[in-house]
Amino acid sequence: MLNKDKLKDSVLPIIDITGYATADLKLQKQLACKIKQACSDKGFFILSVTVLMIS
């Protein structure tokens, strides 16, 4: 039987860094906290970025 607690613990966090390069210091601090937490909890994380190309 699948143990949901173990599965939850085995999943790597996905951190979306879209918008990190903005001047929004609040957003930058939130992302830094998420990265710090992921490193502390798991040791690894997955970065996600959304890029819009307008032509």
C-alpha positions, 0 to 999 in steps of 0.5 A, spaced: 500 500 500 502 507 498 504 511 504 502 518 502 507 521 507 513 517 504 511 519 497 510 527 500 517 526 503 520 523 496 518 529 492 523 534 490 520 541 491 519 545 484 521 553 485 519 557 479 524 563 479 520 567 473 520 574 475 526 573 480 530 579 476 525 584 477 526 589 482 521 587 487 525 585 493 519 582 496 519 577 491 526 576 491 526 574 499 520 569 498 524 566 492 530 566 497 526 563 503 523 557 498 530 555 496 533 556 503 528 551 505 528 546 499 536 546 501 535 545 508 529 540 507 531 536 501 538 538 499 536 539 492 530 542 488 528 543 481 528 550 478 522 552 473 522 558 469 517 561 464 519 565 458 515 569 454 517 570 447 513 576 443 515 577 436 
